[in-house]
Amino acid sequence: MGALSLYAGGGYDLWRRGHSASDIALDGTLTTKVEGEEAMLGSASLLHAQQVSLGDAVPRGFFGLQMNVFVVGAYAQVNLQPGTAFGGHAGMRVAL
């Protein structure tokens, strides 16, 4: 086992068909304090709506590295789904 390991791979995430929709509406008053006096600046509104549909399969790629010291390995990995998502994780593991 070397001191540093690099790895990469890919695959497909298989999804059941699905659909999701959400609506968000926020309203509020904007105020400020001037010399201890509260003054109203106005009001604000935010509206957002989004719909998402899941397909049958989504390709995924990942890559990472691991540093090994005796039986302990510290690793970091990045996961990529082209055009849709990305993520990652890091940790330590012990191989006996």
N, C-alpha and C positions, 0 to 999 in steps of 0.2 A: 504494500500500500504506500503510495507516494504522499508527500507532504501537502500537495494541492491537487484537487480533482476538479475538472471542468466537465459539465455535461449539458446536453441539449436533447430535446425530443419534441414530439407532437402527437396529436390525436384528434378525435372527434368527441364532443359532448353530445349525447343523444338526449333530446328533449321530447316530452309529450307535448302535443299542441296545446297552446294556451293563449289567453289574452288578458290584459290588465288595463284598466283606465283609472286615472285619478284627476281630481280637480282640487285646486288650492285657492282660497280667497282670504286675503289678509287686509284689514282696514285699521287705521290708527290715526291718532292725533300727534302732530309734531309740536313739541314745546321746548322752550329754553329758559334758562335763568339769567337775568341781567341784573347785577347789583342786588341779588337776593329776591328780586321780583320775577315771578313766572310769567312768561309771555307766550302766547300761542302763535306758531308760525304757519299752521295750516293743517291739512290732513293728507294722508297718503293711502293708496290702495295698490295691491299687488294681486294679479290673477294669473294662474298658470294651469294649463290642462295638458295631459300627456296620455298617449295610448301606446302600448307595447304588445307586440305579438311574438310568440316563440315559434321558431321553425323546427324542422326535424333534426338537423344536426348542425353544430357550430364547430368549425375547426379551431384548434388551440395549439399554441406553441409554448415551450418553456425552455429556460436555460438557467444555469446557476453554477455556483462553485462551492467547494467544501474544502476546508483546511483541516488536516488530520494531525493530531499530536497524540502519539501512543494509541489508546483505544477511544479517545474523545475526538469527535468531529464537529466543527462549527460550520453551518451552512447558510446560504442565502439563495433564494430562487425567485424568479420573475415568471409570471404566467401572462400570456397575451392572447386575446381573441380579436383578430383583425377587425377594426371598425366598431367593436362593441364594448369591450371591457379589457381591463388589465388589473393585475394584483400581484402580490408577492408575500413571501414569508421568510422568516429566519429562525434559527434555533440551534440547539446542540443535541447530539446524540452520542450514545456509548455503544460501541460494538465489542462484544465479548468474544 
